[in-house]
Amino acid sequence: MNAPDREALQGKWIHFHEEDSEDELVFRPPTRPLPPARGRRSFELRPDGTYLESSPGPVDVPEAASGRWRLDDDRLVLHPDDDRPAESWRVVAAENDRLRLRRPDSESSA
């Protein structure tokens, strides 16, 4: 696969777990209607290389985080500002209304 366009990744993405597969995570823009859920991970990839993230917390209160993001060939890499390790996914598709990321633990079987 060719490296995805950096601009195609920019914007806010919400985890749409109803469309996940065994190997991939699916994210949609906030304009897409989402079914009710107890919590959804979301992140906003900004043009300046920073990101904001929200994920479900232990008591159903969203937890916010921030950091820097980059695109290494076809890999989206998030570097949190706190002491959490960086996360990396292979970008399978970056479309206007859907972002598909390959799960890190499925890379060896792909």
C-alpha positions as CSV (number, residue, x, y, z in Angstrom):
1,M,0.0,0.0,0.0
2,N,1.1,3.5,-0.7
3,A,1.5,5.9,2.2
4,P,-1.8,7.6,2.9
5,D,-2.2,11.4,2.4
6,R,-1.4,13.2,5.7
7,E,-4.3,15.6,5.1
8,A,-6.8,12.7,4.8
9,L,-6.0,11.8,8.4
10,Q,-6.4,15.2,9.8
11,G,-9.7,15.9,11.7
12,K,-11.7,14.3,14.4
13,W,-12.3,10.6,14.4
14,I,-14.6,8.5,16.7
15,H,-14.2,4.8,17.1
16,F,-17.1,3.0,15.4
17,H,-16.6,-0.4,17.0
18,E,-19.8,-1.7,15.4
19,E,-17.8,-1.9,12.1
20,D,-14.6,-3.3,13.5
21,S,-13.3,-6.6,12.1
22,E,-11.0,-9.1,13.8
23,D,-7.9,-7.2,12.4
24,E,-9.1,-3.6,12.0
25,L,-10.5,-0.7,13.9
26,V,-12.9,1.7,12.2
27,F,-13.2,5.4,13.0
28,R,-15.8,7.8,11.6
29,P,-16.1,11.6,11.7
30,P,-18.4,13.2,14.3
31,T,-20.9,14.1,11.6
32,R,-21.8,10.4,11.2
33,P,-24.7,9.3,13.4
34,L,-23.5,6.8,16.0
35,P,-25.5,4.3,18.0
36,P,-25.5,4.7,21.8
37,A,-22.5,3.4,23.6
38,R,-21.1,3.6,27.1
39,G,-18.0,5.3,25.8
40,R,-16.1,5.7,22.6
41,R,-12.5,6.5,22.0
42,S,-11.9,9.5,19.8
43,F,-9.0,11.6,18.6
44,E,-8.5,14.8,16.7
45,L,-5.4,14.9,14.5
46,R,-4.4,18.5,14.0
47,P,-2.4,19.9,11.0
48,D,0.3,21.2,13.4
49,G,1.2,17.6,14.4
50,T,-0.6,17.6,17.8
51,Y,-3.6,15.5,18.8
52,L,-6.3,15.5,21.4
53,E,-7.8,12.2,22.6
54,S,-10.7,11.2,24.6
55,S,-11.3,7.6,25.8
56,P,-13.7,6.0,28.3
57,G,-12.5,6.1,31.9
58,P,-12.9,3.6,34.6
59,V,-16.1,5.3,36.0
60,D,-17.7,6.2,32.6
61,V,-16.1,9.6,32.6
62,P,-14.1,10.4,29.5
63,E,-10.4,10.8,30.1
64,A,-8.5,13.4,27.9
65,A,-5.0,13.1,26.7
66,S,-2.8,15.0,24.2
67,G,0.4,14.5,22.3
68,R,2.0,14.6,18.9
69,W,1.2,12.5,15.9
70,R,3.1,11.6,12.8
71,L,2.8,9.5,9.7
72,D,5.7,7.0,9.0
73,D,5.0,5.7,5.6
74,D,1.7,3.9,6.1
75,R,1.8,3.9,10.0
76,L,-0.1,6.4,12.2
77,V,2.0,7.0,15.3
78,L,0.6,8.7,18.4
79,H,3.1,10.0,21.0
80,P,1.3,11.0,24.2
81,D,2.5,13.9,26.3
82,D,2.3,11.7,29.5
83,D,4.3,8.6,30.3
84,R,2.2,6.2,28.3
85,P,4.1,4.5,25.4
86,A,3.5,5.5,21.8
87,E,0.8,3.7,19.8
88,S,1.2,2.7,16.2
89,W,-1.3,1.4,13.6
90,R,-1.0,0.6,9.9
91,V,-3.5,2.9,8.0
92,V,-5.5,0.6,5.8
93,A,-7.7,3.3,4.3
94,A,-8.2,7.0,5.0
95,E,-11.4,8.2,3.3
96,N,-13.6,11.3,3.9
97,D,-16.1,9.3,6.1
98,R,-14.0,6.4,7.4
99,L,-10.6,5.7,8.8
100,R,-9.5,2.0,8.9
101,L,-6.5,1.0,11.1
102,R,-4.9,-2.4,11.4
103,R,-4.6,-3.6,14.9
104,P,-1.0,-3.8,16.1
105,D,-1.4,-7.4,17.3
106,S,-2.6,-8.6,13.9
107,E,0.4,-7.4,12.0
108,S,2.2,-10.7,12.2
109,S,-0.8,-12.5,10.7
110,A,-1.4,-10.0,7.9
